[in-house]
Amino acid sequence: MNAGWLLVTDLDGTIIPHGDAPEQSGAIELFRAAVIGDPDLVLMYVTGRHHELALAGIGEHRLPLPRALGCDVGTALYWRDGENWRLDEDYRALMAQKLGEPRPVDAGWSEIDRLLEDVPDIHLQPAQRQSQFKRSYYISPAATSAAVLNRWRARLDENSWSLHLVASVDPAGGLGLLDCLPAGVDKSTCLEYVRQQLGAAPDRTVFAGDSGNDVAALLSGNLAIVMGNAPAAVKDTVRSEATARGWLDRIHFTHDDCTAGVVDGMRRFGLIEDG
């Protein structure tokens, strides 16, 4: 295979299957072998999980440890050095700049809670899912539509909060999810920061994802794998936007779910040789 690959995947629903999925065990072993056996491949995960929960999921499913780990929907970045993890302070400063500090973050999130209080069925996700640069809610699945989100964006803008709202639907529980992030920030922000830090070319960078908060990264101009288990709305959006931008040949829509889909996409782009 070609040298210098950067492979970036979401965790839940992408490289980590939903629920008990023994049929994915073979794919996980293939993935492990491909990553560990290739010294020229750099692995990164980017997830909505916070750092400790991300590491727990990686360990539970015996996934290979990544070189870089983007957490909290790409608002926090950690680098691995042996068994130690280092928070990227330059990236943290970038998030603070985009959020508009020195406005008090805690007070600001309380204000945003008030501004969004009449979003249908909205309530805060547990404390462990919150972070300095991310506010996460459960909402009605119907409230994840673009028209509804634009209404809430306008309200935040009117109150001098320039935030990026990312909505998706949890395929496991059917709940609507809403993340408030610094303006212009999503998983692709973290992906592109790492890609540039490593000097990886877009045609040697592969991102795999399955949900609404992966769309920006799937459409970042790198190579991309859309999971077979991705919602139809995600597939349609990626296909439509990629066609409009002339990038459709850079996107692989796998028919396989989760880890098996990642492995299939790795074969498609040449990270795993056939046979």
Secondary structure as GFF3:
##gff-version 3
##sequence-region A 1 275
A	DSSP	beta_strand	5	9	.	.	.	ID=ss1
A	DSSP	three_ten_helix	22	24	.	.	.	ID=ss2
A	DSSP	alpha_helix	25	36	.	.	.	ID=ss3
A	DSSP	beta_strand	41	46	.	.	.	ID=ss4
A	DSSP	alpha_helix	51	60	.	.	.	ID=ss5
A	DSSP	beta_strand	68	71	.	.	.	ID=ss6
A	DSSP	beta_strand	76	81	.	.	.	ID=ss7
A	DSSP	beta_strand	84	87	.	.	.	ID=ss8
A	DSSP	alpha_helix	89	99	.	.	.	ID=ss9
A	DSSP	alpha_helix	105	115	.	.	.	ID=ss10
A	DSSP	beta_strand	123	124	.	.	.	ID=ss11
A	DSSP	three_ten_helix	127	129	.	.	.	ID=ss12
A	DSSP	beta_strand	135	139	.	.	.	ID=ss13
A	DSSP	three_ten_helix	141	144	.	.	.	ID=ss14
A	DSSP	alpha_helix	146	158	.	.	.	ID=ss15
A	DSSP	beta_strand	163	169	.	.	.	ID=ss16
A	DSSP	beta_strand	176	182	.	.	.	ID=ss17
A	DSSP	alpha_helix	187	198	.	.	.	ID=ss18
A	DSSP	three_ten_helix	202	204	.	.	.	ID=ss19
A	DSSP	beta_strand	205	209	.	.	.	ID=ss20
A	DSSP	three_ten_helix	212	214	.	.	.	ID=ss21
A	DSSP	alpha_helix	215	218	.	.	.	ID=ss22
A	DSSP	beta_strand	223	226	.	.	.	ID=ss23
A	DSSP	alpha_helix	232	245	.	.	.	ID=ss24
A	DSSP	three_ten_helix	248	250	.	.	.	ID=ss25
A	DSSP	beta_strand	251	253	.	.	.	ID=ss26
A	DSSP	alpha_helix	258	269	.	.	.	ID=ss27
###
